[in-house]
């Protein structure tokens, strides 16, 4: 019989305070709600109160750019979110982009996160639509994050450190998960949220991370705008956020997410 699988080590992030905690009892990890970034209360991830995710108060359009056309691109009014005026072109995802306003909810569409990966390519998680997908939010300074990337990359000893010596975490989770990632059956994206000094990460951080902890077929992207801080209930690093193949949030609970991956996809 499979036991519940949870990490036994994690790093907590409380605005300007960071600390790593380790426990022989995984139930003691990630059991309390710690605040993420709370400097803005309008739900859009920027320093203004207009609710649309762009850094201006001259327009409150709800679309994330400085124009008032409601479509999320900076120049046209065709309503489709790309820089054309044809209006009927397909989105990179079949699922509409909900944007970054509001909090993540199970069963609701996930934002179409974009960025530059460790190879210098501009990418969107829409490339993985149709696959189950994990967004792994990590921090450069976080040792458990480093261990988890080593585990994902094939280091079994790192896995045992992460999961408190639980061999079943390897047998039922990591071995089949590695195989599915290698076979393009499961998508994993590591998103760096903080650099070594707790600041916003850059492309250089993603590149350095990949060089130190390479995992084939796993993108490493720096969240330079730190968008996930205000979207997911981020309490610790690393945190694992699961999407279903339709790009809806499937599990946001760090106490159950690995078991959901096992029961649903492995």
Number of C-alpha atoms within 10 A of each C-alpha: 4 10 10 15 22 22 29 23 28 25 24 20 22 15 14 10 8 14 12 14 14 16 14 13 13 19 14 13 21 24 11 8 10 14 14 19 18 12 11 13 14 17 19 25 27 22 16 18 18 19 23 27 26 23 17 16 14 10 17 20 20 21 23 26 21 22 20 19 19 21 22 26 21 17 17 20 20 17 17 21 23 21 15 15 14 12 15 11 11 10 13 15 17 12 16 14 18 12 19 22 20 15 15 20 16 14 14 15 20 26 22 18 18 14 18 19 22 21 13 13 10 11 14 16 21 19 12 19 19 16 19 21 26 22 18 22 25 27 30 21 16 23 18 24 25 20 21 25 25 20 22 23 19 17 13 16 14 20 24 20 17 25 23 19 16 17 14 17 24 20 12 19 19 22 16 15 22 21 13 15 18 15 11 12 16 21 26 25 19 26 25 27 26 24 20 12 11 17 14 17 23 18 20 14 21 26 19 14 20 21 11 12 18 18 21 13 16 19 21 27 32 29 24 18 13 19 19 22 20 24 22 17 20 25 21 27 28 29 23 22 22 26 24 21 16 20 27 20 21 24 22 19 16 22 19 13 21 23 21 17 21 17 11 10 16 16
